[in-house]
Amino acid sequence: MKRTGYIFHSKYLQHETEPHPENPGRLRAIEHRLETSGTIKKLNLLAPRAATEAEIGLIHDPAYIRQVKKACEEGVTSLDADTVISARSYEAACLAAGAGLKAVDRVMDGTVTNVFCAVRPPGHHAEHNRAMGFCLFNNVAIAARYAQVNKGLNRVFIFDWDVHHGNGTQHSFYRDASVFYLSMHQFPFYPGTGAASETGAGDGLGTNLNIPLDAFSDDAVYLDRVENRVIPEMLRFKPDLILISAGFDAHEDDPLANMLVSTEGFARMTELVQKAAREICQGRLISMLEGGYNHEALSDSVQAHLENLIAGATA
């Protein structure tokens, strides 16, 4: 049985954004690499469904959701200086959010052990009531809350290794002790949030951890932080499910950042997190694509990530 799920939909390519760096070529490169390498044959191919307005509303303001839909229908071409949209962007965004919901469903019913969602638009910058940083709806945050509301999970852990801090995800759960958000990111850098002093508030105090890293941090730095900071927090929190905001823009060849992580570094991080997931939550692990803008580096890293998910799911 193929224990690693893979979610993709051709409508993600209809979120037309060229010549923007977050463009359909990113997913075309991933699909091509998985096909030519044969990795695709090892995966349980799952189709996403469109998240409903109510499901997206678990995180986002209903008025904002309708605003995005209307903007796409009326031919608006951007929601802010960074976030480009087109006629089909709302549909693609609903399917991107829905990929996380399908992943939760299939992990929780035992069809697969883990899932990678090759989605766009990405999500972790999207705030409750506004688009930001290429993101329309916060895919990982919606999946986390859906898992709690619809599957009865008590605790969810979100590990964000995208090179940029996931401000939208942090703000979604900043006062919520049931969702632990941990981000490891270049700092100071866009979007300006993610200082070590941001540790949650109210009931959520202590369940938000930022690990800001200097520019030009390499595999050794990343792996040290994962082994000695990230994994201990996972083991302490004991989540029922682990989600990864899997941005690959900390890669040494990425054009939008200044980090030096190799493809092998992402593979090793995947291995470490997956080992923890097996120990804590029966291997339940869902990763959702965020950034990554050098197509070759992105496709290399996603393939390495998936090969490690496959190996771990059968371990």
C-alpha positions in Angstrom: 0.0 0.0 0.0 1.2 3.5 -0.9 1.3 5.2 2.5 2.3 8.7 1.3 -0.3 10.9 -0.2 0.3 13.5 -2.9 -2.2 16.3 -3.7 -2.2 18.4 -6.9 -4.8 19.8 -9.2 -4.4 21.3 -12.6 -6.5 24.3 -11.6 -3.7 25.5 -9.4 -2.0 26.4 -12.7 -5.0 28.7 -13.5 -3.9 31.1 -10.8 -2.1 33.0 -13.6 0.5 35.4 -12.2 3.4 35.6 -14.7 5.9 37.2 -14.6 5.5 37.1 -10.8 8.0 34.8 -9.0 5.1 32.8 -7.5 3.9 31.5 -10.9 2.5 28.2 -12.4 6.0 27.1 -13.5 6.7 26.2 -9.9 4.2 23.4 -9.9 5.0 22.4 -13.5 8.6 21.9 -12.4 7.6 19.8 -9.5 5.2 17.6 -11.6 7.9 17.1 -14.2 10.5 16.1 -11.7 8.2 13.6 -10.0 7.2 12.1 -13.3 10.7 11.8 -14.7 12.2 10.5 -11.5 9.5 7.9 -11.0 8.7 9.2 -7.5 5.1 9.8 -8.6 4.6 6.0 -9.0 5.3 5.6 -5.2 2.6 8.0 -4.1 -1.1 7.7 -3.4 -2.5 10.4 -5.6 -5.3 12.2 -3.9 -7.6 14.8 -5.5 -8.4 18.0 -3.5 -11.9 19.4 -3.0 -12.8 23.0 -2.9 -13.0 24.3 0.7 -16.3 25.9 1.4 -16.7 29.5 2.5 -17.6 28.2 6.0 -14.5 26.1 6.1 -12.3 29.0 5.0 -14.2 31.0 7.5 -12.7 28.9 10.3 -9.7 31.3 9.9 -10.8 34.2 7.7 -13.4 37.0 7.9 -16.4 36.0 5.7 -16.4 39.6 4.2 -12.8 39.1 3.2 -13.5 35.8 1.5 -16.3 37.4 -0.5 -14.0 40.3 -1.3 -11.4 37.9 -2.9 -14.1 36.2 -4.9 -15.5 39.5 -6.2 -12.1 40.8 -7.1 -11.4 37.8 -9.2 -14.8 38.0 -10.9 -14.3 41.7 -11.7 -10.9 41.3 -13.2 -8.8 42.9 -10.4 -5.2 42.0 -11.0 -3.7 42.4 -7.5 -4.9 42.5 -3.9 -1.8 44.3 -2.6 1.7 45.3 -4.0 2.9 41.7 -3.7 -0.2 39.5 -4.3 -1.2 39.1 -7.9 -4.6 37.5 -8.9 -6.4 36.5 -12.0 -9.9 35.3 -13.0 -9.5 31.8 -11.6 -7.4 32.7 -8.5 -10.4 32.3 -6.1 -11.2 28.9 -7.4 -7.5 27.8 -7.1 -7.3 29.2 -3.6 -10.4 27.3 -2.5 -8.8 24.1 -3.9 -5.5 24.9 -2.2 -7.2 25.3 1.2 -9.3 22.1 0.4 -6.1 20.1 -0.2 -5.3 20.5 3.5 -8.8 19.3 4.4 -8.5 16.2 2.1 -5.1 15.5 3.6 -6.5 15.7 7.1 -9.4 13.4 6.1 -7.1 10.7 4.6 -4.5 10.8 7.4 -7.2 10.5 10.0 -9.0 7.7 8.4 -5.8 5.8 7.9 -5.7 5.8 4.1 -2.2 7.3 4.2 0.3 8.1 7.0 1.5 11.4 5.6 0.7 13.8 2.7 2.4 16.5 0.7 0.2 19.1 -0.8 1.6 20.7 -4.0 -0.6 23.7 -3.9 -0.7 27.4 -4.9 -1.4 30.1 -4.1 0.5 29.6 -0.8 -1.0 30.6 2.5 1.1 31.4 5.6 1.1 35.2 5.1 -2.6 35.5 4.7 -4.2 37.3 7.6 -7.7 37.0 9.0 -9.0 39.8 6.8 -6.4 40.5 4.1 -4.1 39.0 1.5 -0.4 39.4 1.9 2.9 38.1 0.5 1.5 36.1 -2.5 -1.1 34.4 -0.2 -4.9 34.5 -0.3 -6.1 32.0 2.2 -4.1 30.5 5.0 -4.0 26.8 3.9 -2.2 25.4 6.9 -4.1 27.3 9.5 -7.4 26.3 7.9 -6.3 22.6 8.0 -5.3 22.9 11.6 -8.6 24.3 12.7 -10.5 21.8 10.5 -8.7 18.9 12.2 -9.8 20.2 15.6 -13.4 21.0 14.7 -14.2 18.1 12.4 -11.9 15.3 13.7 -11.8 16.1 17.4 -8.1 16.6 17.7 -7.0 18.4 20.8 -3.5 19.6 19.9 -1.9 20.5 16.5 1.7 21.5 15.9 2.6 23.7 13.0 6.3 23.8 12.0 7.0 26.6 9.4 10.4 26.3 7.8 9.7 28.7 5.0 12.4 31.4 4.8 9.8 34.0 5.6 8.0 34.2 8.9 4.4 33.1 8.7 2.7 36.1 10.2 -0.8 35.0 9.3 -0.4 31.6 10.9 1.1 33.1 14.0 -1.7 35.6 14.4 -4.4 32.9 13.8 -3.3 31.0 17.0 -1.4 33.6 19.1 -3.9 33.3 22.0 -4.7 29.6 21.4 -2.9 27.0 23.6 -4.2 24.1 21.5 -2.2 25.0 18.4 1.6 25.3 18.7 3.1 27.5 16.0 6.9 27.3 15.5 8.7 29.3 12.8 12.3 29.1 11.8 13.1 32.0 9.4 15.6 34.6 8.1 15.4 37.6 10.4 15.2 40.6 10.0 13.4 40.0 6.7 10.0 40.2 5.2 7.3 40.5 6.6 9.0 42.0 9.7 7.4 39.8 12.3 8.9 36.7 13.9 11.1 38.1 16.7 12.1 35.7 19.5 10.1 37.8 21.9 6.8 36.9 20.2 5.8 33.9 22.3 2.0 34.1 22.4 -0.5 35.8 24.6 -3.3 35.0 27.0 -4.0 31.3 27.0 -1.6 30.9 24.1 1.5 32.2 26.0 4.3 29.7 25.4 2.8 28.0 22.4 4.3 30.3 19.8 8.0 30.0 19.2 10.1 31.9 16.7 13.6 30.9 15.9 15.0 33.9 14.0 18.2 33.1 12.0 20.9 35.3 10.5 21.2 35.5 6.7 23.5 32.9 5.2 22.6 30.2 7.7 23.4 26.8 6.3 22.5 23.2 6.8 24.5 22.9 10.1 22.6 25.8 11.6 19.2 24.6 10.5 19.7 21.0 11.6 21.1 22.1 14.9 17.9 24.2 15.5 15.6 21.4 14.4 17.3 18.8 16.6 17.8 20.9 19.7 14.8 23.3 19.5 12.1 22.1 17.2 12.0 18.4 18.0 12.1 18.9 21.8 9.1 21.3 21.6 7.2 18.7 19.5 8.0 16.0 22.1 6.9 18.2 24.9 3.7 19.4 23.3 2.6 15.9 22.2 0.4 16.9 19.3 -2.2 14.7 17.6 -1.1 15.9 14.2 1.9 17.8 12.8 1.6 20.2 9.9 4.6 21.7 8.0 4.5 25.0 6.2 6.9 23.6 3.6 8.6 26.5 1.9 11.8 25.7 0.1 13.0 29.3 -0.3 15.7 28.9 2.3 17.5 26.9 -0.5 21.0 28.1 -1.3 19.9 28.7 -4.9 16.7 30.6 -4.2 16.6 34.1 -5.6 14.3 35.7 -3.0 16.3 35.1 0.2 19.8 34.7 1.6 20.0 31.3 3.2 22.3 28.4 2.3 20.2 25.2 2.9 20.9 22.4 0.5 18.5 19.9 -1.0 20.0 17.3 1.4 19.4 19.7 4.3 15.6 19.7 3.5 15.7 15.9 3.3 17.4 15.6 6.7 14.9 18.1 8.3 12.1 16.0 6.8 13.6 12.8 8.3 13.9 14.4 11.8 10.4 15.7 11.9 9.0 12.4 10.5 10.8 10.4 13.2 9.2 12.7 15.8 5.8 12.2 14.2 6.1 8.4 14.5 7.0 8.7 18.1 4.3 11.3 19.0 1.3 10.9 16.7 1.4 7.7 14.8 3.3 9.3 12.0 0.5 11.8 11.1 2.3 14.5 9.1 0.9 16.8 6.5 3.1 19.3 4.6 1.8 22.1 2.4 3.9 23.9 -0.1 4.6 27.6 0.6 7.6 29.3 -1.0 10.5 28.2 -3.3 11.2 30.2 -6.4 14.2 28.6 -8.2 12.3 25.9 -10.1 15.2 23.4 -10.2 16.0 23.9 -6.5 12.3 23.6 -5.7 11.7 20.5 -7.6 14.9 18.9 -6.2 13.9 19.7 -2.7 10.3 18.5 -3.1 11.4 15.2 -4.5 13.9 14.7 -1.6 11.1 15.7 0.8 8.7 13.2 -0.7 11.3 10.4 -0.8 11.8 10.8 2.9 8.1 10.9 3.6 7.8 7.7 1.6 10.6 6.0 3.5 9.3 7.1 6.8 5.7 6.1 6.1 6.8 2.5 5.7 9.4 2.4 8.5 
